Amino acid sequence: MDNKNKKIMFITLGTGAGVSHGILFSIKKQSPNIVVFIISNESLKTYDELLNQLQGKQIEIIKEECNEVNDIEIIYKVFSSIIQRYLNKGFTKENIVVDYTSGTKAMSAAIVSVAIAKGLENFSYVYGSRDSDGRVVSGTERLNSLTVNRIVTENYLKLFQVFFNKNQFDLALNVLDQLKEVHPDYSERIVLNKALATAFSFWEKFNFIKSFNILDSIDIELRSKYGIKTKIETLKAVLYKLKEKTPNIEKVHELMRNALRRAEEGKYDDAVARLYRTLEMIGQIEFIKEFGHETNSVIPKKLPENVKKYLINKYSCKEEEQLKLGLRETFILLEKKGNEIGKKYFVNEKIFKYHLEKRNHSILAHGSNPLDEKAFVEFYDFVKSFIGPVPVIDFPKLEA
């Protein structure tokens, strides 16, 4: 049997005697393959007693030492190191039991804290009638096998919140995917959190239809209960425009916001790529306004005479031929039509070519040079000059 299929039990032994029967009771109930006793100098006698009584049992006994019994900070570090060694050996979290029946108060607090920090959930504690020294009386033992499910769920939710509030929605979802058992008090919140993170993950990937549908599917009462009803309606109104097939100013604004979020993560190459697409879309929007159709299906004969002649001469094409225009050709035709954005582009074309050259040397274009914050900010300001202020649309932030 390899380690991942073995059940292993960690048991702390404190300073006192007379606890052997409680520990033996716990071992019998848990039926581990391996028992790791964490002992101190003061508990050697108790350990020897247990060793004698466990002889002949098909249980592997391992001894680990921790000679500090009162300083919880030191004990925590020792216990953390011990448990991590066994995790590194391939023992799985679901097959690990932590028994804190007989340690000192500091030892018990430390091992429970370490276990929670490492994602362990199975705990064992023997209780029953106690004598004048506070020890469980032999014959009255009861085993409390529990999972610290509430604490574990809270910890996962806190980590989820950190990633979510930084717009790292896929990482946030990955955190909740690792939560094997949800405490019932938090099941509702986790359903809501998963829906929000999934919706905004699609949003960040420009899949606005799926994002809208997920937000729209969130239960109305759940929205109200957690105080995000108004926020969701606001975001749905934005998505309603974003999910349109044709280019529009809302998509331009969202590309700018998305570029800013990528820049905040230090992903300047991604951010600049979005800015290039933004400028291209600005031209496409203006083209639809001026000519009534999109740049990917331009038929010369449907355009004004001077524009039609330019295209036929440029591409040696027929009047009925369908053309697909790139960024520069789009702005050329806009300028020929007298469009103000088209004129502005050519007034500033040298500046654009400066930014374009930097982008072309980016690893996401044709080169291998990473872009930096300065390159992003300069290009962002250039693109923004074509559209003016960008409305702020923030994703909601989760509170503890």
HELIX and SHEET records of a PDB file:
HELIX    1   1 ASN A    3  ASN A    5  5                                   3    
HELIX    2   2 SER A   20  GLN A   30  1                                  11    
HELIX    3   3 ASN A   41  SER A   43  5                                   3    
HELIX    4   4 LEU A   44  GLN A   53  1                                  10    
HELIX    5   5 ILE A   72  ASN A   88  1                                  17    
HELIX    6   6 LYS A   93  ASN A   95  5                                   3    
HELIX    7   7 LYS A  105  ALA A  117  1                                  13    
HELIX    8   8 ASN A  149  ASN A  165  1                                  17    
HELIX    9   9 PHE A  169  ASP A  177  1                                   9    
HELIX   10  10 PRO A  184  TYR A  186  5                                   3    
HELIX   11  11 SER A  187  GLU A  204  1                                  18    
HELIX   12  12 PHE A  208  SER A  217  1                                  10    
HELIX   13  13 ILE A  220  LYS A  225  1                                   6    
HELIX   14  14 LYS A  229  LEU A  242  1                                  14    
HELIX   15  15 ILE A  249  GLU A  264  1                                  16    
HELIX   16  16 TYR A  268  PHE A  291  1                                  24    
HELIX   17  17 PRO A  300  LYS A  302  5                                   3    
HELIX   18  18 GLU A  305  TYR A  315  1                                  11    
HELIX   19  19 LEU A  327  LYS A  336  1                                  10    
HELIX   20  20 GLU A  340  VAL A  347  1                                   8    
HELIX   21  21 GLU A  349  ASN A  360  1                                  12    
HELIX   22  22 GLU A  373  LYS A  384  1                                  12    
SHEET    1   A 6 GLU A  60  GLU A  65  0                                        
SHEET    2   A 6 ILE A  34  ILE A  39  1                                        
SHEET    3   A 6 ILE A   8  LEU A  13  1                                        
SHEET    4   A 6 ILE A  96  SER A 102  1                                        
SHEET    5   A 6 ASN A 122  TYR A 127  1                                        
SHEET    6   A 6 ARG A 142  THR A 147 -1                                        
END                                                                             
